[in-house]
Amino acid sequence: MTKKGRKKASDVFRETDYVFGKAPFKEAFPQIKSVKVTVEETGDLGSGLFSPKSKVRKYNETNLGEFIDCSNPLCHNGGFSICQILRDMVQEKKTHSEILESCQGFEGSPKFRKSQRSCLNHFKVTVDVEYSPTL
């Protein structure tokens, strides 16, 4: 969660009860031996004159959650589902994918008193998967 109390996609996911529950990465994707994810986010990444306009983050099977969060400090429920991308890749048995994702969040005041608009941040996502040989 950001300093101003705006929840990101991963916060909302953690706080939601799902009928089929939530599983750690190795349980959710037993067929994946390793994964490398590079996310380049572009858009509003902070306030101030010298705030960067793009940011690169790297993930693997040890630090990957269901969502990659948006860095826009005004964005509520921001980010995208990296695990949905992985589920699609596993289903199609793909080892490499490059995808453009838009932020699912929206901008607005903390108490939703001012008008809201979709967050304009977007993500260039590169995923490389190595599958386990036994599955």
SULFENVEN-V976527 format. One record per residue. N is the residue number from 0. PHI is phi as a letter, one per 40 degrees, with the letter a starting at -180 (NA if undefined). PSI is psi in radians with two decimals (* if undefined). Layout:
{{N/PHI/PSI} {N/PHI/PSI}}
//
This chain:
{{0/NA/2.50} {1/c/2.99} {2/d/-0.59} {3/c/0.18} {4/g/0.20} {5/c/2.06} {6/c/2.47} {7/c/3.03} {8/d/-0.71} {9/c/-0.57} {10/c/-0.81} {11/c/-0.75} {12/c/-0.81} {13/c/-0.59} {14/c/-0.09} {15/c/2.37} {16/c/2.20} {17/b/2.54} {18/d/-0.76} {19/c/0.14} {20/g/-2.99} {21/b/2.53} {22/b/2.62} {23/c/2.81} {24/d/-0.85} {25/c/-0.53} {26/c/-0.68} {27/c/-0.56} {28/b/1.17} {29/c/-0.39} {30/c/-0.17} {31/c/2.12} {32/c/-0.82} {33/a/2.73} {34/a/2.47} {35/b/2.21} {36/b/2.26} {37/b/2.23} {38/b/2.10} {39/b/1.95} {40/c/2.37} {41/b/2.43} {42/h/-2.54} {43/c/1.91} {44/b/0.14} {45/i/2.96} {46/c/2.73} {47/h/2.74} {48/c/-0.61} {49/b/0.34} {50/c/2.41} {51/c/2.73} {52/b/-0.12} {53/a/2.73} {54/a/2.35} {55/b/2.30} {56/b/2.58} {57/b/2.48} {58/b/2.80} {59/a/-3.00} {60/c/-0.31} {61/c/-0.38} {62/b/0.37} {63/c/2.28} {64/b/-3.02} {65/c/-0.63} {66/b/2.64} {67/b/2.17} {68/c/2.63} {69/c/2.52} {70/c/-0.07} {71/c/2.07} {72/c/-0.29} {73/c/-0.01} {74/c/2.34} {75/b/2.39} {76/f/0.61} {77/c/2.57} {78/h/-2.77} {79/a/2.83} {80/c/1.86} {81/c/-0.55} {82/c/-0.47} {83/c/-0.66} {84/c/-0.78} {85/c/-0.71} {86/d/-0.74} {87/c/-0.72} {88/c/-0.76} {89/c/-0.77} {90/d/-0.67} {91/c/-0.01} {92/f/0.67} {93/c/2.56} {94/b/-0.27} {95/a/2.43} {96/a/2.46} {97/b/2.14} {98/b/2.55} {99/b/2.22} {100/b/2.51} {101/c/2.67} {102/c/2.39} {103/c/-0.10} {104/c/-3.06} {105/a/2.68} {106/c/2.52} {107/i/3.06} {108/c/2.74} {109/d/-0.56} {110/b/0.26} {111/f/0.55} {112/c/-0.51} {113/c/2.77} {114/d/2.66} {115/b/2.64} {116/b/2.81} {117/c/2.53} {118/c/2.43} {119/c/0.02} {120/c/2.63} {121/a/2.87} {122/b/2.31} {123/c/2.06} {124/b/2.22} {125/b/2.20} {126/b/2.28} {127/b/2.22} {128/b/2.36} {129/b/2.17} {130/c/2.64} {131/c/2.43} {132/c/-0.39} {133/c/-0.32} {134/b/*}}
//
